[in-house]
Amino acid sequence: MCRTELRDLWEGRIASFRASGQRAPVWCDEHSVNIHTLRYWLQKTSTSHKSEPRSPVKWLSVEVAEGGGGQPMSEGKIAICIGDARVEVEPGCNLVFLREVVQTLATLC
């Protein structure tokens, strides 16, 4: 039995278990299923359904201006301008935080 068939089999069993309204030990006894195996598949299928597809990537255009667009910048920094907002970024910055700032500005500006 291939992985897909096995997964389909267990998704069917889990649907049957949930529809029965029975407690896991009772359902397992009636269907000759090992309770630890049922719990494994319950956990395995619930985590795979929780992971939703990521939203599509949105790219921002970047323009490089000589001299930083008339505003002085320290060496090694870059400036990100979104609408009227300007964010200066240094090497080694917290990229998770930067992403959140850019996403917020992109929705507001």
C-alpha positions in Angstrom: 0.0 0.0 0.0 1.4 3.4 -1.0 1.5 6.4 1.3 -1.4 8.1 -0.4 -3.6 5.0 -0.1 -2.6 4.6 3.6 -3.3 8.2 4.3 -6.7 7.9 2.5 -7.5 4.8 4.6 -6.7 6.5 7.8 -8.6 9.7 6.9 -11.6 7.5 6.3 -11.1 5.7 9.6 -10.8 9.1 11.4 -13.9 10.4 9.8 -15.7 7.2 10.9 -14.4 7.6 14.5 -15.4 11.2 14.7 -18.8 10.6 13.3 -19.4 7.8 15.7 -19.3 10.0 18.8 -17.6 7.2 20.7 -14.6 7.4 22.9 -11.4 6.2 21.3 -11.0 3.0 23.3 -14.6 1.9 22.5 -14.3 2.7 18.8 -10.9 1.0 18.6 -12.2 -2.2 20.2 -15.2 -2.3 17.8 -13.0 -1.8 14.8 -9.9 -3.9 15.8 -7.7 -0.8 15.7 -4.8 -0.2 18.1 -5.6 2.9 20.1 -2.0 4.2 19.9 -2.2 3.9 16.1 -5.5 5.8 16.0 -4.0 8.6 18.2 -0.9 8.8 16.0 -3.1 9.3 12.9 -5.3 11.7 14.7 -2.3 13.9 15.5 -0.7 13.4 12.1 -3.8 14.4 10.1 -4.7 17.3 12.4 -1.3 19.0 12.0 -1.3 18.6 8.3 -4.7 20.2 8.0 -3.7 23.1 10.3 -0.9 24.2 8.0 -2.7 26.5 5.6 -1.1 27.5 2.4 1.0 30.7 2.6 -0.4 33.8 1.1 1.2 34.7 -2.2 4.4 36.7 -2.1 4.1 40.4 -3.0 7.2 42.0 -4.4 8.0 45.6 -3.9 9.9 47.6 -6.4 13.2 49.1 -5.3 14.8 52.2 -6.7 18.4 53.0 -6.1 19.1 56.7 -6.1 22.5 58.3 -6.0 23.3 59.8 -2.6 20.3 58.2 -1.0 17.7 60.5 -2.6 19.1 63.7 -1.0 19.1 62.3 2.5 22.5 61.2 4.0 22.9 57.6 5.0 25.5 55.9 7.0 27.6 53.4 5.1 26.2 49.9 5.1 22.6 51.0 5.5 19.8 50.8 3.0 16.6 52.8 3.0 13.2 51.3 2.2 10.6 53.8 1.1 7.0 52.7 1.1 4.6 55.6 0.3 5.7 58.5 2.5 7.4 56.1 5.0 11.1 55.6 5.0 12.8 52.8 7.0 16.6 52.6 7.3 17.9 49.1 7.7 21.4 48.2 9.0 23.2 44.9 8.2 22.3 42.2 10.8 18.8 43.7 11.6 16.0 41.4 12.9 14.5 40.2 9.6 11.3 38.9 11.1 10.7 42.4 12.6 11.6 44.1 9.3 9.2 41.9 7.4 6.4 42.8 9.8 7.2 46.5 9.5 7.2 46.3 5.7 4.0 44.3 5.6 2.3 46.9 7.9 3.5 49.8 5.8 2.5 48.1 2.6 -1.1 47.8 3.9 -1.2 51.4 5.3 0.6 53.3 2.6 
